Amino acid sequence: MDNKTTYTISLYSENNVGLLNRVSAILLKRHINIESFSTSPSEIPDVFRFIIVVNISEEKIKKVVQQIEKQIDVIKAFYHTDKETIFQETALYKVKSSSLFEERHIQNIIKKSQANIVTVSPEFFVIEKTGFREETEKLRNKLEPYGLMQFVRSGRISVTKAKMDVSEILNSFKNKN
């Protein structure tokens, strides 16, 4: 059986309609589940970066990235292991306000988790936590007994530890257009 590893795919592209659908189709054809997904502008104007996290073998990741790069809107795609990247996720927790005032030790839970209270209203308060998935999940479990009303976690965001020449590639793309 294949050894599965968590890989972060960084895909740089123009911001055109339909690319996400085509990339999803590539993964679907190979029965690959997306563990996390996020997108944002990159360091180059008009070039966007997609971050896709998958858990597959090295052989499959190479084939998938090659297939992704064949898409017309894709400028460049890379893949990295967790050891090769610095990554985080952000989570928001909406909790009943009564817990904040009646259960004083909830403030200690928030402080020990290095989380921040973002807003407080008479009905609820919202906590923000940035960290690894295990950390955001641990805080969710601790907050559940206190009236957790809503929970949401972002997709992974990451940068590579090693220097990438992606800026030069992207700048050359920009200069061609």
N, C-alpha and C positions, 0 to 999 in steps of 0.2 A: 504494500500500500504506500502511496505517496506521503512523504513528510510534508505536512502543512505548516506554513509560516505566515505570520501576519505581515503583509506588505502595504505600504502607502504608495499609491500611484499619484504622481503629480502631473497633471495634464495642462498644458498651456495652449490657449486657443483664442480665436476671435470669438466675440459674443454673438453667435448666430443661432437662430431657432433650429431645433431638431438635433443638435449635437448630443445632448443628454440622452435622448431617445436612442440614438445610434450606439452610443457607448453602452447603455443598458442592454441593448440587444446583443452586443458582443459578449457580455457577461452572461446573459440568459442562455445563449446558445451553448455555452460551456458549463452550465449549471453552477455558476459562481454567485454566491450571495454577497451583496454589498453590506459590510458591517457598519460603515459610516460614510457619509458623503457631505462635502461642503464646497462652496465656491465663493470666490471673491475676485476683485480686480487684482492684478499682479503689480509688480514694481514698474511695469511699462504701460503707459497709457493705451487704452483700447485692447489690451491683452488680458484675458482672464485666466485664473488658475482654479482648476478643479482638484480637490483632494478626495480620493476614493480609497477606502480601506477594505482589503479583502484578505481572506485566510485560505491560501492555496499553496501548491508546490512551486518550486523555483522554475521548473520546466514550463508550467502553465503561465506563470507571471510573464515570462519572456515572450511567449506567444501572444498573450493578451495585449501587452504593451505594443508589440509590433503591429497587431491588428488595429489598435486604437490610433497609432501614428498614421495609418493609411487613410484615416478619415480626412476629408478635404479641409475642414476647418481647424484641424489640429496642427499646431506649429511644432510642438515637441512634447513627448511624454517620457517620464522617468519612473523608476520604482526603487524603493528603499525598504530595508528592514527597520524594525523599531530601534535597533542599536545604532542605526545610521542617521536617525532623526531626533529632533527635539519636538515633542508634541504635547498638546493639551486639549481639553474639552471644557466647556462652560455649562453649568447647570443652574436652573432657577427653581426655587421651591416656594410655593405659596402655602402658608400655614395660618391657621386661625389665630387672630390677634389675642384672644383670651389666653392662649398658651404662653405668649410672651410675657404677660403680666401675672398670670397665676402660677406658672411653672418656671420659677426663676432659674433653675439649672439649665433650661433650654439656652439661655444666654451663654453659659459655659460650653455647651455643645457647639454652638456657633463659633465661639472664640477659639476653642481647641481645634476646630476643623479649618481654621483660617478662612472662614467665609465672611461675607459682608451682608448686612441688612441694607437692602436697596430702597425699600419704601415701607412705610407703616401707615395703616388706615384703621378705623375702628373695627372693621370686619376681618382684616387679614394683614399679614406682613410678608414681604418677599425677600428671600435670601439668595445671594449669588455666590457660587463656588466655582473656581477654576482649578483644574488639576487633572490627574489621570482618572480614567473611568472608575477604577476601584475606589478612589477617594470620593467621587461624587455619589457613587452607589452606597458607600458606607454612610455618608451623611443622610441620604434618603432613608435608609433603614433606621437611623437614629431618630429622624424627625417623624416617621410614620405614627408613632403612638401619640403625638401631640396635635393631631388634626391636620395632616398633610392634605391640602385641598387639590393642588396641582403640582406636577413635576415635569420638567422638560430639560433635555440635554442636547447640546449642539453636536454637530459632527466634529470630527478631529480637525484641528488645524496644525500644521507642522512646517518646520524648516529643516533643511539638512545640516548635519554637523560639518561635513566636508564642503569645500568651496565648489560651487556649481557654476559652469560657464553659461548658465541660462540667460543671464542679462545680455551677454554678447550675442547669443543666438536671437534673442528677442529684439535687440536693437538692430541687428542686421535685417530682420523681418520688417521692422518699422521703417527702416531707411529704403527698403525696396518698394514700399507702398506710398 
